[in-house]
Amino acid sequence: MWGFGETELAALGLSLAVAIRAVAINLLPAVFIAWLLTRRRFPGRLMLDAFVHLPLVLPPVVVGYLLLLLLGTRGPIGGWLDRQFDIQLTFSTMGAAVATAVMSFPLMVRAMRISLENVDTGLEEAARTLGASAWRRFATITLPLMLPGVLAGAVTAFAAGLGEFGAVITFVSNIPGETRTLPLALYTALQSPDGDATAARLAALSLSLGLAGLLASELLARGLRRWLGK
Amino acid sequence: MLEIDLALTRGDFALEAHLSAPTPGVTALFGRSGCGKSTLVNVIAGLLPGARGRIALDGEPWLDSERGIAVPAERRRVGYVFQDARLFPHYTVRGNLLYGAPGTPRAFDDVVALLGLAALLGRRPRALSGGERQRVALGRALLAGPRLLLLDEPLASLDISRRSEVLPYLEKLRDAFAIPMVFVSHQFDEVLRLGTHLAVMDGGRVVAQGDLASVSLAPALRSIVGHESVGAVVEGVVSGVDANALATVAIGAGSRLRINAPGLVPGQRLRLQLLARDLILATEEPRGISVRNHLQGTVRTITHDAGAELVEVDIGGASLLARVTTEAARELGLTAGQPVWVLVKAVSAGASLPA
């Protein structure tokens, strides 16, 4: 029963593609939002904080539905993308990546914030007295020292992104080869009367990928911390 | 000239500092912890926003709130040595040293040699001792080509032996580079060794300032150093040393002080503190006494201080402080303008020498 067929390989490939794209979409905005929430005091900070964390508490189906309203071809942003650039996110792998990105965004921001809070602002002050501009301070001191968190956030988001279900199926449906990622394939297999073996294989695959992701994240963070001299 | 005229309120702490210090030179900011020394240094560096007033170095304003000038910290070119070194953990010692210096500056080898850093260049900060970290922090600040060096208790986080490891480097630095320095300390012996100008802070204000000799007489200093440690600072030049380590030091206008301290050489400049409690006053010159110094002088002031009398005596261009009991002052009939003899043991004067 452990022979992987085309269904499993297609779903695995798609999950990897979606998760990687989701991380790529999120990386820079997550660093920026984490920095903003940790290092700046501005009106509306609490609101932004709550908004960023919404996907953690909302039912994923609601997130998928909201995305459909906003990014669907008849939505305000989706319609504009369609007219200006001929880009349709609905029913596409890119759409699945966007839905996954939104769902995993708070995970990334959280990991980065914890890491950034541990970066001593005194070091940034020291760099400042040595003549470093705000950009140079960020690039040479803040960012390298928060890298363990950036990495941990990216790997956790990647691992979680492999298995995003609710938001994806609501926003981009369940299309084989296009949006049918591992969990969607698992769900489909469970719906069919002879899909038990496929479902088991897909579940085992998801489990090992998740575990490998978390372990890799921890090991990388350790190596980085050593490299950073901590 | 470093001119400071500042007001800053943070919570219930108010800083109000008026200070002008000669440059180059080492201005020591002295006071108890919490008196506002570090706050003042951070305002000078430009790291604390919200200060009103004026800061200018050699006529160039860094802050002038009336004219709307506030030069950002990164463009003030201050070298700041923090109490906790604040080395960048992900850079090697070499990387730290070069962070504020574009390219490899010509002074690199000199600074590395001066601070004894050659063997440490490839190491990470975490592999350094506390004293080594402070030396690297000093080098890093120096190599950025600062116009003013700020040293915020650079020795406070070190134990006694590490302190005496770093202190000579600070002296070398003061003598080798003509960079104005502001040195924060709550240890008077450090001030004595390094400072050329002294500003005493208390409760967010500068309560006394001037050269060390004059500020050492200031009443404001007494409660801060503790009554046991009150004593006039005198400066002089060693004019001769005999075979038994008894040195003669010329102080003031023609007074000679003999002190017992090994290792002094003729021509050496000295600054020493004569503790008020070690000095003896007499209304006539005593005979048959082991005390080596009988200095003739005139009582200038007598102030009641902590249950005794502090008598300031002018010995010809220099002032000394002697602490005597109220009873002794009454018995001797001490009054301002009265001629007295000040007796100073050569061994106690030698002991108060900055180590």
Contacts between the chains, C-beta under 8 A, distances in Angstrom:
chain1	res1	chain2	res2	distance
A	120	B	86	7.4
A	122	B	82	6.8
A	122	B	84	7.1
A	122	B	86	5.0
A	123	B	86	5.6
A	123	B	88	6.1
A	123	B	89	8.0
A	125	B	47	5.4
A	125	B	73	7.7
A	125	B	80	7.9
A	125	B	86	7.5
A	126	B	80	6.9
A	126	B	82	6.5
A	126	B	86	4.1
A	126	B	88	7.6
A	127	B	88	7.5
A	127	B	99	6.9
A	128	B	47	7.0
A	128	B	73	4.7
A	128	B	74	5.0
A	129	B	45	5.7
A	129	B	47	7.3
A	129	B	73	5.9
A	129	B	74	7.5
A	129	B	76	7.7
A	129	B	78	5.6
A	129	B	79	7.1
A	129	B	80	4.0
A	129	B	100	7.9
A	129	B	141	7.7
A	129	B	144	7.9
A	129	B	150	7.9
A	130	B	74	7.9
A	130	B	99	5.4
A	130	B	100	3.1
A	130	B	140	7.0
A	130	B	141	7.6
A	130	B	144	4.9
A	131	B	74	5.3
A	131	B	75	7.3
A	131	B	77	6.8
A	131	B	100	5.3
A	131	B	144	6.0
A	132	B	74	6.0
A	132	B	99	7.5
A	132	B	100	7.5
A	133	B	74	6.1
A	140	B	88	8.0
A	140	B	99	7.7
A	141	B	88	6.4
A	144	B	90	5.3
A	145	B	89	7.5
A	145	B	90	6.5
A	227	B	90	7.3
A	228	B	89	6.0
A	228	B	90	4.4
A	229	B	89	3.9
A	229	B	90	5.3
A	229	B	91	8.0
A	229	B	124	4.3
A	229	B	125	6.5
A	229	B	126	5.2
A	230	B	89	6.0
A	230	B	126	7.4
